Amino acid sequence: MAFDAMQYGARPDGTTMNTAALQECLDACAKAGGGTVRLRPGVFLTGPIRLGSNTTLHLEAGATLMGSPRKEDYRCVRLRYSGAEALTLEALVSATEAVNVAIVGRGMINGQGGGWWQDIRRTLSLPKDRRPTPKAPPGTEDYVRETPWARPRLVEFVRCRNVLFEGLTLCNSPFWTLHPLFCEGVRIHGLTVLAPEESNNTDGINPDSCRDVRISDCLIDVGDDCLALKSGLDDAARERGAPCENVVITNCIMRRGHGGVTVGSDMSGGVRNVTVSNCVFQGTDIGIRLKTMRRRGGIVEQMACTNIVMDRVPCPVHVDMHYWKKTEAGPVTERTPRFRDLRISHVRATGAEQAGFIHGLEEMPVGDVTLDDVHITAARPFRARHVRGLALRHTRVDVPQGEAFEFEDVSRAEG
């Protein structure tokens, strides 16, 4: 069954606030047992809207869903935000505990993030002791309204099953762009995800404690990590035990951004069974990036990256267990993070500054890393420290002078 949003009063003129009309149309679709809500060409200005089960939101070519830039148009909700449970602003487009839910089409969802980024940049430009502090107590709605850090995601589906995102352009998100959270059976195909280089925290696609995820044929060009796999922070995420697992990423192009494909640093619930293949990274700060720190806990394991071309990527491989700040070694506990079973093969990288970097913990080295048929041209060598079972097979690093590899506390695998 098809539902036309304009028949419910929506006006694609770029100035009419369509929140109520769009939500009425979506609710009618869900109440009827499901169907497709169509947005015709034009600009539909809106605040947050929510999809129900068995609903497909279809944006026709030329249709733009334009997010309101006003903070007061967004409700406060409690959910995982930057890895921890917190009160924050709801996403522009969301679904919660829905099944068979999709957003498709050749149209665009534009978050109008410029004002949100400007507030953040203005705050960061001030010395820490001069930055404005909300008068309201932390964790309250008034606090969320007053702080520039609380920003909506563009699209966020929570605890949903059988999810599809296909064909769309997603751009200018105030914060993370596409955030599936605690979802199962997620397919992301043919998206274009865009944000300016100077935009703050505009990650492209962030599957978070999701399972059975397929991401294919996407172009991502954003101001933060292009694609990041996450599973929450610290004690709460470890106790919940909801890993991000069974993820396939293939045939994607990553441009700019801090990392091409990133794991962490929110990974306390674990990340496992990940395949990255047939991708091109152009100008991302880092290519394959794994990051964590002491006291975070969690295990990242069974990750394979193959058939990847990197151009002008300053550091093609970056595995860092000292992310954000260095701390002193301590006893191994459930709060000790673990990285193991990482295989990188059939990679060509040119124009790098540093060929690669693997830095494990003294008390918990990175385990079982294989580089097979990897060729990197860089200004500086590949450095590794605290690694157990490093295998280099048919791997070459070309640097202008000196040694191509620098190892400290590294054991080489046999064969």
C-alpha positions as a Markdown table, in Angstrom:
| # | Residue | x | y | z |
|---|---|---|---|---|
| 1 | Met | 0.0 | 0.0 | 0.0 |
| 2 | Ala | 1.3 | 3.4 | -1.0 |
| 3 | Phe | 0.9 | 6.6 | 1.1 |
| 4 | Asp | 1.6 | 10.1 | -0.4 |
| 5 | Ala | 2.8 | 12.5 | 2.3 |
| 6 | Met | 1.3 | 15.5 | 0.4 |
| 7 | Gln | -2.1 | 14.0 | 0.9 |
| 8 | Tyr | -1.6 | 14.4 | 4.6 |
| 9 | Gly | -0.7 | 18.0 | 4.3 |
| 10 | Ala | 3.1 | 17.9 | 3.7 |
| 11 | Arg | 4.4 | 20.8 | 1.5 |
| 12 | Pro | 7.7 | 20.4 | -0.3 |
| 13 | Asp | 8.4 | 24.2 | -0.4 |
| 14 | Gly | 11.5 | 24.3 | 1.9 |
| 15 | Thr | 9.8 | 26.6 | 4.4 |
| 16 | Thr | 6.7 | 24.8 | 5.7 |
| 17 | Met | 7.4 | 22.7 | 8.9 |
| 18 | Asn | 6.2 | 19.3 | 7.9 |
| 19 | Thr | 6.9 | 17.3 | 11.1 |
| 20 | Ala | 3.2 | 16.7 | 12.0 |
| 21 | Ala | 2.1 | 15.9 | 8.5 |
| 22 | Leu | 4.9 | 13.5 | 7.8 |
| 23 | Gln | 4.4 | 11.7 | 11.2 |
| 24 | Glu | 0.7 | 11.4 | 10.5 |
| 25 | Cys | 1.4 | 9.8 | 7.2 |
| 26 | Leu | 4.0 | 7.4 | 8.7 |
| 27 | Asp | 1.6 | 6.4 | 11.5 |
| 28 | Ala | -1.2 | 5.8 | 9.0 |
| 29 | Cys | 1.1 | 3.5 | 7.1 |
| 30 | Ala | 2.1 | 1.5 | 10.2 |
| 31 | Lys | -1.5 | 1.3 | 11.4 |
| 32 | Ala | -2.6 | -0.1 | 8.1 |
| 33 | Gly | -0.1 | -3.0 | 8.5 |
| 34 | Gly | 2.7 | -1.4 | 6.5 |
| 35 | Gly | 3.4 | -0.1 | 3.1 |
| 36 | Thr | 5.4 | 2.7 | 1.4 |
| 37 | Val | 5.4 | 6.4 | 2.3 |
| 38 | Arg | 6.5 | 8.4 | -0.7 |
| 39 | Leu | 8.1 | 11.8 | -0.8 |
| 40 | Arg | 7.8 | 13.5 | -4.2 |
| 41 | Pro | 10.4 | 15.9 | -5.5 |
| 42 | Gly | 10.8 | 19.1 | -3.5 |
| 43 | Val | 12.2 | 20.1 | -0.1 |
| 44 | Phe | 10.4 | 18.8 | 3.0 |
| 45 | Leu | 11.5 | 20.7 | 6.0 |
| 46 | Thr | 10.9 | 18.7 | 9.2 |
| 47 | Gly | 11.8 | 18.0 | 12.8 |
| 48 | Pro | 12.3 | 14.4 | 14.0 |
| 49 | Ile | 10.1 | 11.7 | 12.5 |
| 50 | Arg | 9.8 | 8.0 | 13.5 |
| 51 | Leu | 9.1 | 4.9 | 11.3 |
| 52 | Gly | 7.1 | 1.9 | 12.4 |
| 53 | Ser | 7.3 | -1.8 | 11.5 |
| 54 | Asn | 6.7 | -2.9 | 7.9 |
| 55 | Thr | 7.3 | 0.7 | 6.7 |
| 56 | Thr | 9.4 | 1.9 | 3.8 |
| 57 | Leu | 10.1 | 5.6 | 3.5 |
| 58 | His | 10.8 | 6.2 | -0.2 |
| 59 | Leu | 12.4 | 9.4 | -1.3 |
| 60 | Glu | 12.0 | 9.9 | -5.0 |
| 61 | Ala | 14.8 | 11.5 | -7.1 |
| 62 | Gly | 14.7 | 15.2 | -6.4 |
| 63 | Ala | 13.1 | 14.8 | -3.0 |
| 64 | Thr | 15.0 | 16.2 | 0.0 |
| 65 | Leu | 14.1 | 15.6 | 3.6 |
| 66 | Met | 15.6 | 18.7 | 5.3 |
| 67 | Gly | 16.2 | 18.7 | 9.0 |
| 68 | Ser | 15.3 | 21.5 | 11.2 |
| 69 | Pro | 18.3 | 23.5 | 12.5 |
| 70 | Arg | 16.5 | 24.4 | 15.7 |
| 71 | Lys | 17.5 | 22.5 | 18.9 |
| 72 | Glu | 14.0 | 23.1 | 20.4 |
| 73 | Asp | 12.4 | 20.9 | 17.7 |
| 74 | Tyr | 14.2 | 17.8 | 19.0 |
| 75 | Arg | 13.0 | 15.8 | 22.0 |
| 76 | Cys | 15.4 | 14.6 | 24.6 |
| 77 | Val | 15.8 | 10.8 | 24.7 |
| 78 | Arg | 17.9 | 8.4 | 26.7 |
| 79 | Leu | 20.1 | 6.0 | 24.7 |
| 80 | Arg | 23.7 | 5.2 | 23.8 |
| 81 | Tyr | 25.5 | 8.4 | 22.8 |
| 82 | Ser | 29.2 | 8.3 | 22.0 |
| 83 | Gly | 29.4 | 4.9 | 23.6 |
| 84 | Ala | 27.6 | 5.6 | 26.9 |
| 85 | Glu | 24.0 | 5.7 | 28.0 |
| 86 | Ala | 23.0 | 9.3 | 28.2 |
| 87 | Leu | 20.2 | 11.8 | 27.7 |
| 88 | Thr | 20.6 | 13.4 | 24.3 |
| 89 | Leu | 18.6 | 14.7 | 21.3 |
| 90 | Glu | 16.7 | 12.3 | 19.2 |
| 91 | Ala | 17.7 | 11.6 | 15.6 |
| 92 | Leu | 16.1 | 13.4 | 12.7 |
| 93 | Val | 14.8 | 10.0 | 11.3 |
| 94 | Ser | 14.5 | 7.1 | 13.7 |
| 95 | Ala | 12.9 | 3.7 | 14.3 |
| 96 | Thr | 12.7 | 1.8 | 17.6 |
| 97 | Glu | 12.0 | -2.0 | 18.0 |
| 98 | Ala | 10.6 | -2.1 | 14.4 |
| 99 | Val | 10.9 | -5.0 | 12.0 |
| 100 | Asn | 11.0 | -4.9 | 8.2 |
| 101 | Val | 11.8 | -1.2 | 8.0 |
| 102 | Ala | 13.6 | 0.7 | 5.3 |
| 103 | Ile | 14.6 | 4.0 | 3.8 |
| 104 | Val | 15.2 | 3.9 | 0.1 |
| 105 | Gly | 15.2 | 6.0 | -3.1 |
| 106 | Arg | 17.4 | 8.4 | -5.0 |
| 107 | Gly | 16.5 | 11.4 | -2.8 |
| 108 | Met | 18.5 | 13.1 | 0.0 |
| 109 | Ile | 18.3 | 13.5 | 3.7 |
| 110 | Asn | 20.1 | 16.8 | 4.7 |
| 111 | Gly | 20.7 | 17.5 | 8.4 |
| 112 | Gln | 21.6 | 21.1 | 8.0 |
| 113 | Gly | 24.5 | 20.6 | 10.4 |
| 114 | Gly | 26.3 | 23.9 | 9.8 |
| 115 | Gly | 24.9 | 25.7 | 12.8 |
| 116 | Trp | 25.6 | 22.7 | 15.1 |
| 117 | Trp | 29.2 | 22.5 | 13.9 |
| 118 | Gln | 29.7 | 26.3 | 14.3 |
| 119 | Asp | 28.6 | 26.0 | 18.0 |
| 120 | Ile | 31.1 | 23.3 | 18.6 |
| 121 | Arg | 34.0 | 25.1 | 16.8 |
| 122 | Arg | 33.2 | 28.3 | 18.8 |
| 123 | Thr | 33.4 | 26.3 | 22.0 |
| 124 | Leu | 36.6 | 24.5 | 21.1 |
| 125 | Ser | 38.2 | 27.8 | 20.1 |
| 126 | Leu | 38.1 | 29.0 | 23.7 |
| 127 | Pro | 40.5 | 28.1 | 26.5 |
| 128 | Lys | 39.1 | 25.3 | 28.6 |
| 129 | Asp | 38.6 | 27.6 | 31.6 |
| 130 | Arg | 36.6 | 30.0 | 29.5 |
| 131 | Arg | 34.2 | 27.6 | 27.8 |
| 132 | Pro | 30.6 | 28.2 | 28.8 |
| 133 | Thr | 29.2 | 25.7 | 31.3 |
| 134 | Pro | 25.5 | 24.8 | 31.4 |
| 135 | Lys | 23.8 | 26.1 | 34.5 |
| 136 | Ala | 21.5 | 23.1 | 34.6 |
| 137 | Pro | 22.6 | 19.8 | 36.4 |
| 138 | Pro | 24.2 | 17.2 | 34.1 |
| 139 | Gly | 21.8 | 14.5 | 32.9 |
| 140 | Thr | 18.8 | 16.8 | 32.8 |
| 141 | Glu | 16.9 | 18.0 | 29.8 |
| 142 | Asp | 17.9 | 21.6 | 30.5 |
| 143 | Tyr | 21.5 | 20.6 | 30.5 |
| 144 | Val | 21.1 | 18.9 | 27.1 |
| 145 | Arg | 19.5 | 22.0 | 25.7 |
| 146 | Glu | 22.3 | 24.3 | 27.0 |
| 147 | Thr | 25.3 | 22.3 | 25.9 |
| 148 | Pro | 26.6 | 22.4 | 22.3 |
| 149 | Trp | 27.8 | 18.8 | 22.6 |
| 150 | Ala | 24.3 | 17.3 | 22.4 |
| 151 | Arg | 23.5 | 17.0 | 18.7 |
| 152 | Pro | 21.1 | 14.7 | 16.9 |
| 153 | Arg | 22.2 | 11.9 | 14.6 |
| 154 | Leu | 20.8 | 12.1 | 11.1 |
| 155 | Val | 19.3 | 8.5 | 11.0 |
| 156 | Glu | 19.2 | 6.2 | 13.9 |
| 157 | Phe | 17.5 | 2.8 | 14.2 |
| 158 | Val | 17.4 | 1.1 | 17.6 |
| 159 | Arg | 16.7 | -2.6 | 18.3 |
| 160 | Cys | 15.3 | -3.2 | 14.8 |
| 161 | Arg | 15.3 | -6.3 | 12.7 |
| 162 | Asn | 15.5 | -6.7 | 8.9 |
| 163 | Val | 16.6 | -3.2 | 8.1 |
| 164 | Leu | 17.4 | -1.7 | 4.7 |
| 165 | Phe | 19.0 | 1.6 | 3.6 |
| 166 | Glu | 19.5 | 1.9 | -0.1 |
| 167 | Gly | 20.3 | 4.4 | -2.8 |
| 168 | Leu | 20.1 | 7.6 | -0.7 |
| 169 | Thr | 22.3 | 10.6 | -0.2 |
| 170 | Leu | 22.8 | 11.4 | 3.4 |
| 171 | Cys | 24.5 | 14.7 | 4.1 |
| 172 | Asn | 25.4 | 17.4 | 6.6 |
| 173 | Ser | 24.5 | 15.5 | 9.8 |
| 174 | Pro | 24.9 | 17.5 | 13.0 |
| 175 | Phe | 26.6 | 14.4 | 14.5 |
| 176 | Trp | 27.0 | 10.8 | 13.4 |
| 177 | Thr | 25.2 | 10.2 | 10.1 |
| 178 | Leu | 23.8 | 6.7 | 10.1 |
| 179 | His | 23.7 | 4.8 | 13.4 |
| 180 | Pro | 22.1 | 1.4 | 13.6 |
| 181 | Leu | 22.1 | 0.5 | 17.3 |
| 182 | Phe | 21.4 | -3.0 | 18.7 |
| 183 | Cys | 20.0 | -4.0 | 15.3 |
| 184 | Glu | 20.0 | -7.4 | 13.5 |
| 185 | Gly | 19.9 | -8.0 | 9.8 |
| 186 | Val | 21.1 | -4.7 | 8.5 |
| 187 | Arg | 21.7 | -4.0 | 4.8 |
| 188 | Ile | 23.2 | -0.8 | 3.7 |
| 189 | His | 23.6 | -0.5 | -0.1 |
| 190 | Gly | 24.5 | 2.2 | -2.6 |
| 191 | Leu | 24.5 | 5.2 | -0.2 |
| 192 | Thr | 26.4 | 8.4 | -0.7 |
| 193 | Val | 27.3 | 9.9 | 2.7 |
| 194 | Leu | 28.7 | 13.5 | 2.7 |
| 195 | Ala | 29.9 | 16.1 | 5.2 |
| 196 | Pro | 32.5 | 18.9 | 4.9 |
| 197 | Glu | 36.0 | 18.1 | 6.0 |
| 198 | Glu | 35.8 | 20.7 | 8.8 |
| 199 | Ser | 32.6 | 19.3 | 10.2 |
| 200 | Asn | 32.8 | 17.8 | 13.8 |
| 201 | Asn | 32.0 | 14.2 | 14.6 |
| 202 | Thr | 30.2 | 13.5 | 11.4 |
| 203 | Asp | 31.0 | 9.8 | 11.2 |
| 204 | Gly | 29.5 | 8.2 | 8.0 |
| 205 | Ile | 28.2 | 4.8 | 9.0 |
| 206 | Asn | 28.5 | 3.5 | 12.6 |
| 207 | Pro | 27.0 | 0.0 | 13.2 |
| 208 | Asp | 26.9 | -0.2 | 17.0 |
| 209 | Ser | 26.3 | -3.5 | 18.8 |
| 210 | Cys | 24.7 | -4.8 | 15.6 |
| 211 | Arg | 24.9 | -8.3 | 14.1 |
| 212 | Asp | 24.6 | -9.6 | 10.5 |
| 213 | Val | 25.4 | -6.3 | 8.8 |
| 214 | Arg | 26.2 | -5.9 | 5.0 |
| 215 | Ile | 27.5 | -2.6 | 3.7 |
| 216 | Ser | 28.2 | -2.4 | 0.0 |
| 217 | Asp | 28.7 | 0.0 | -2.9 |
| 218 | Cys | 28.8 | 3.1 | -0.8 |
| 219 | Leu | 30.7 | 6.4 | -1.2 |
| 220 | Ile | 31.6 | 8.0 | 2.1 |
| 221 | Asp | 33.3 | 11.5 | 2.3 |
| 222 | Val | 32.9 | 13.0 | 5.8 |
| 223 | Gly | 34.6 | 15.0 | 8.6 |
| 224 | Asp | 35.3 | 12.0 | 10.9 |
| 225 | Asp | 35.6 | 8.2 | 10.6 |
| 226 | Cys | 34.0 | 7.0 | 7.3 |
| 227 | Leu | 32.9 | 3.7 | 8.7 |
| 228 | Ala | 33.3 | 2.8 | 12.4 |
| 229 | Leu | 32.2 | -0.4 | 14.2 |
| 230 | Lys | 31.3 | 0.1 | 17.9 |
| 231 | Ser | 29.9 | -1.7 | 20.9 |
| 232 | Gly | 29.8 | 0.7 | 23.8 |
| 233 | Leu | 32.1 | 1.9 | 26.5 |
| 234 | Asp | 33.5 | 0.4 | 29.6 |
| 235 | Asp | 31.7 | -1.5 | 32.4 |
| 236 | Ala | 28.2 | -1.0 | 31.2 |
| 237 | Ala | 28.9 | -2.2 | 27.7 |
| 238 | Arg | 30.9 | -5.2 | 29.0 |
| 239 | Glu | 28.1 | -6.2 | 31.3 |
| 240 | Arg | 25.6 | -5.9 | 28.5 |
| 241 | Gly | 27.7 | -8.1 | 26.3 |
| 242 | Ala | 26.3 | -6.9 | 22.9 |
| 243 | Pro | 29.1 | -7.2 | 20.4 |
| 244 | Cys | 29.2 | -5.8 | 16.9 |
| 245 | Glu | 29.6 | -9.0 | 14.9 |
| 246 | Asn | 29.2 | -10.7 | 11.5 |
| 247 | Val | 29.9 | -7.6 | 9.4 |
| 248 | Val | 30.7 | -7.5 | 5.7 |
| 249 | Ile | 32.0 | -4.3 | 4.1 |
| 250 | Thr | 32.6 | -4.5 | 0.3 |
| 251 | Asn | 33.0 | -2.4 | -2.8 |
| 252 | Cys | 33.1 | 1.0 | -1.0 |
| 253 | Ile | 35.0 | 4.2 | -1.7 |
| 254 | Met | 36.2 | 6.2 | 1.3 |
| 255 | Arg | 37.4 | 9.8 | 0.8 |
| 256 | Arg | 38.9 | 12.0 | 3.5 |
| 257 | Gly | 37.7 | 11.3 | 7.0 |
| 258 | His | 39.8 | 10.3 | 10.0 |
| 259 | Gly | 39.7 | 6.6 | 9.2 |
| 260 | Gly | 38.6 | 4.6 | 6.3 |
| 261 | Val | 37.3 | 1.5 | 8.3 |
| 262 | Thr | 37.7 | 2.0 | 12.0 |
| 263 | Val | 37.0 | -0.3 | 15.0 |
| 264 | Gly | 36.5 | 1.5 | 18.3 |
| 265 | Ser | 37.3 | 3.3 | 20.4 |
| 266 | Asp | 33.9 | 2.3 | 21.8 |
| 267 | Met | 34.4 | -1.4 | 21.7 |
| 268 | Ser | 34.0 | -2.7 | 25.2 |
| 269 | Gly | 31.2 | -5.1 | 24.1 |
| 270 | Gly | 33.5 | -6.7 | 21.6 |
| 271 | Val | 33.8 | -6.6 | 17.8 |
| 272 | Arg | 34.3 | -9.9 | 15.8 |
| 273 | Asn | 33.9 | -11.6 | 12.5 |
| 274 | Val | 34.5 | -8.7 | 10.2 |
| 275 | Thr | 35.4 | -8.7 | 6.5 |
| 276 | Val | 36.5 | -5.7 | 4.5 |
| 277 | Ser | 37.1 | -6.3 | 0.8 |
| 278 | Asn | 37.4 | -4.5 | -2.6 |
| 279 | Cys | 37.5 | -1.0 | -1.2 |
| 280 | Val | 39.3 | 2.2 | -2.2 |
| 281 | Phe | 40.5 | 4.8 | 0.3 |
| 282 | Gln | 41.5 | 8.2 | -1.0 |
| 283 | Gly | 43.0 | 10.8 | 1.4 |
| 284 | Thr | 41.6 | 9.4 | 4.6 |
| 285 | Asp | 43.9 | 10.1 | 7.6 |
| 286 | Ile | 44.2 | 6.4 | 8.3 |
| 287 | Gly | 43.2 | 3.4 | 6.3 |
| 288 | Ile | 42.4 | 0.4 | 8.6 |
| 289 | Arg | 42.2 | 1.7 | 12.1 |
| 290 | Leu | 41.7 | -0.2 | 15.4 |
| 291 | Lys | 41.8 | 1.9 | 18.6 |
| 292 | Thr | 41.3 | 1.3 | 22.3 |
| 293 | Met | 42.9 | 2.0 | 25.6 |
| 294 | Arg | 43.5 | 0.5 | 29.0 |
| 295 | Arg | 40.4 | -0.1 | 31.3 |
| 296 | Arg | 38.1 | -0.3 | 28.2 |
| 297 | Gly | 38.0 | -4.1 | 28.1 |
| 298 | Gly | 36.4 | -5.9 | 25.2 |
| 299 | Ile | 37.9 | -8.1 | 22.4 |
| 300 | Val | 38.4 | -7.3 | 18.8 |
| 301 | Glu | 39.0 | -10.5 | 16.9 |
| 302 | Gln | 38.7 | -12.3 | 13.5 |
| 303 | Met | 39.0 | -9.3 | 11.2 |
| 304 | Ala | 40.1 | -9.8 | 7.6 |
| 305 | Cys | 40.8 | -6.9 | 5.2 |
| 306 | Thr | 41.6 | -7.8 | 1.6 |
| 307 | Asn | 41.9 | -6.2 | -1.9 |
| 308 | Ile | 42.2 | -2.6 | -0.8 |
| 309 | Val | 43.8 | 0.3 | -2.7 |
| 310 | Met | 44.9 | 3.3 | -0.7 |
| 311 | Asp | 46.0 | 6.6 | -2.2 |
| 312 | Arg | 47.4 | 9.5 | -0.2 |
| 313 | Val | 46.5 | 7.8 | 3.1 |
| 314 | Pro | 49.1 | 9.1 | 5.6 |
| 315 | Cys | 49.0 | 5.8 | 7.7 |
| 316 | Pro | 47.5 | 2.8 | 5.9 |
| 317 | Val | 47.4 | 0.5 | 8.9 |
| 318 | His | 47.1 | 1.9 | 12.5 |
| 319 | Val | 46.4 | -0.4 | 15.5 |
| 320 | Asp | 46.7 | 1.5 | 18.7 |
| 321 | Met | 45.9 | 0.3 | 22.2 |
| 322 | His | 46.9 | 3.7 | 23.7 |
| 323 | Tyr | 44.2 | 5.8 | 22.1 |
| 324 | Trp | 43.6 | 9.2 | 23.5 |
| 325 | Lys | 46.1 | 9.0 | 26.4 |
| 326 | Lys | 48.9 | 6.8 | 27.6 |
| 327 | Thr | 48.5 | 5.0 | 30.9 |
| 328 | Glu | 50.8 | 2.8 | 33.1 |
| 329 | Ala | 50.8 | -0.9 | 32.7 |
| 330 | Gly | 48.7 | -2.9 | 35.2 |
| 331 | Pro | 47.4 | -6.4 | 35.9 |
| 332 | Val | 45.4 | -8.2 | 33.3 |
| 333 | Thr | 41.6 | -8.1 | 34.3 |
| 334 | Glu | 38.3 | -7.9 | 32.5 |
| 335 | Arg | 39.1 | -4.2 | 31.9 |
| 336 | Thr | 42.1 | -5.1 | 29.8 |
| 337 | Pro | 41.3 | -4.8 | 26.0 |
| 338 | Arg | 42.4 | -7.4 | 23.6 |
| 339 | Phe | 43.2 | -7.3 | 19.8 |
| 340 | Arg | 43.8 | -10.6 | 18.0 |
| 341 | Asp | 43.5 | -12.4 | 14.7 |
| 342 | Leu | 43.9 | -9.5 | 12.3 |
| 343 | Arg | 44.7 | -10.4 | 8.6 |
| 344 | Ile | 45.5 | -7.7 | 6.0 |
| 345 | Ser | 46.1 | -9.0 | 2.5 |
| 346 | His | 46.4 | -7.8 | -1.1 |
| 347 | Val | 46.8 | -4.1 | -0.3 |
| 348 | Arg | 48.5 | -1.4 | -2.4 |
| 349 | Ala | 49.1 | 1.9 | -0.7 |
| 350 | Thr | 51.0 | 4.9 | -2.2 |
| 351 | Gly | 51.8 | 8.3 | -0.9 |
| 352 | Ala | 51.8 | 7.3 | 2.8 |
| 353 | Glu | 53.7 | 9.3 | 5.5 |
| 354 | Gln | 54.2 | 6.3 | 7.8 |
| 355 | Ala | 53.8 | 2.8 | 6.4 |
| 356 | Gly | 52.0 | 1.5 | 9.4 |
| 357 | Phe | 51.8 | 1.4 | 13.2 |
| 358 | Ile | 50.9 | -1.4 | 15.6 |
| 359 | His | 51.1 | -0.5 | 19.3 |
| 360 | Gly | 49.9 | -3.1 | 21.8 |
| 361 | Leu | 49.9 | -3.1 | 25.6 |
| 362 | Glu | 52.9 | -4.3 | 27.5 |
| 363 | Glu | 50.7 | -6.6 | 29.5 |
| 364 | Met | 48.4 | -7.5 | 26.6 |
| 365 | Pro | 50.2 | -7.5 | 23.2 |
| 366 | Val | 48.3 | -7.4 | 19.9 |
| 367 | Gly | 48.1 | -11.1 | 18.9 |
| 368 | Asp | 48.3 | -12.9 | 15.6 |
| 369 | Val | 48.6 | -10.3 | 12.9 |
| 370 | Thr | 49.2 | -11.3 | 9.3 |
| 371 | Leu | 50.3 | -9.0 | 6.4 |
| 372 | Asp | 50.1 | -10.9 | 3.2 |
| 373 | Asp | 50.8 | -9.4 | -0.3 |
| 374 | Val | 51.0 | -5.9 | 1.1 |
| 375 | His | 53.0 | -3.2 | -0.8 |
| 376 | Ile | 53.3 | 0.2 | 0.8 |
| 377 | Thr | 55.3 | 3.2 | -0.4 |
| 378 | Ala | 55.9 | 5.7 | 2.5 |
| 379 | Ala | 58.2 | 8.3 | 3.9 |
| 380 | Arg | 58.7 | 6.5 | 7.2 |
| 381 | Pro | 58.9 | 2.8 | 8.2 |
| 382 | Phe | 56.4 | 0.4 | 9.5 |
| 383 | Arg | 56.6 | 0.4 | 13.3 |
| 384 | Ala | 55.4 | -2.3 | 15.7 |
| 385 | Arg | 55.6 | -2.6 | 19.4 |
| 386 | His | 54.2 | -5.3 | 21.8 |
| 387 | Val | 53.0 | -7.8 | 19.2 |
| 388 | Arg | 52.8 | -11.6 | 19.5 |
| 389 | Gly | 52.7 | -13.6 | 16.3 |
| 390 | Leu | 53.4 | -11.1 | 13.5 |
| 391 | Ala | 53.5 | -12.8 | 10.1 |
| 392 | Leu | 54.9 | -10.9 | 7.0 |
| 393 | Arg | 54.3 | -12.7 | 3.8 |
| 394 | His | 55.1 | -11.3 | 0.4 |
| 395 | Thr | 55.0 | -7.9 | 2.0 |
| 396 | Arg | 57.2 | -4.9 | 1.0 |
| 397 | Val | 57.6 | -1.4 | 2.4 |
| 398 | Asp | 59.5 | 1.1 | 0.3 |
| 399 | Val | 61.0 | 4.1 | 2.2 |
| 400 | Pro | 63.5 | 6.6 | 0.9 |
| 401 | Gln | 66.2 | 5.6 | 3.4 |
| 402 | Gly | 66.8 | 3.4 | 6.4 |
| 403 | Glu | 65.0 | 0.3 | 7.5 |
| 404 | Ala | 61.6 | -0.5 | 6.3 |
| 405 | Phe | 60.4 | -2.1 | 9.6 |
| 406 | Glu | 61.1 | -1.1 | 13.2 |
| 407 | Phe | 60.1 | -3.6 | 15.8 |
| 408 | Glu | 60.2 | -3.6 | 19.6 |
| 409 | Asp | 59.0 | -6.5 | 21.7 |
| 410 | Val | 57.6 | -8.3 | 18.6 |
| 411 | Ser | 57.6 | -12.0 | 18.1 |
| 412 | Arg | 57.4 | -13.2 | 14.5 |
| 413 | Ala | 55.1 | -16.0 | 13.5 |
| 414 | Glu | 56.6 | -19.2 | 12.0 |
| 415 | Gly | 56.3 | -19.7 | 8.2 |
